[in-house]
Amino acid sequence: MWLTWGNVLPLLAGAAISHAATSAVKAGMAFEKVMTDTQALSDISTESMNRLTKSVLDLGGATQYGPIEMAEGIKVLTLAGLDAESAMKALPQVMDFAKVSEMPMKAAAEQLVAVTTAFGYSIDSMSYVSDIIAKTAASSMAAVDEMGQSFRTASTAATQYRVSLADTATGLGLLAQIGIKGQMAGTSFRQMYAELAGGSRQAQAA
């Protein structure tokens, strides 16, 4: 026997509520797992972790990124050696970089931490590093995530040949203007310094 609209509506509403509740439970479990893994892989105390969890939930509810994405970003930061307070302080910088690069929080955090540490900057300087990457991308009409990949790949030149962040930005910007972007640009930049270092004394001095 066919159900009337009056009979079906409560069933649909109940199904929608049930689905929403199930989704909320799954999201809560996923968030808890990320935070539990973060504590297990770091030296953060339970008390600090509780404060960090509350801060992430509060911030996640007020931004376009949900608590799970925020938690993924925190996990990357703590694995980089930050304590709970420092990780929370750095998270807004990662969030800003994620926005301009249109990357997920985890990927943005990994990229920003890698470049920042490779060039010898402290985590407090992440905002400066983020600005350099974004401005280099803008000046060369490259996507921010592509330019981030370039910096990350080229960053070994900083430790091997003591290349500054500013000089790296200039080189990668020039490469991007002729269509060499992403990891390819970083590799080309790195190879250029390798060839100079293995050349004549004049080339090495230059």
LINMOUR-V370480 format. One record per helix or strand of 2 or more residues. SS is the DSSP state (@ for helix, = for strand). FROM is the first residue (numbers start at 0). LEN is the number of residues. If there is no record, write none. Layout:
SS | FROM | LEN
SS | FROM | LEN
This chain:
@ | 4 | 36
@ | 45 | 15
@ | 66 | 13
@ | 83 | 18
@ | 104 | 14
@ | 122 | 17
@ | 143 | 11
@ | 155 | 6
@ | 164 | 13
@ | 181 | 16
@ | 200 | 5
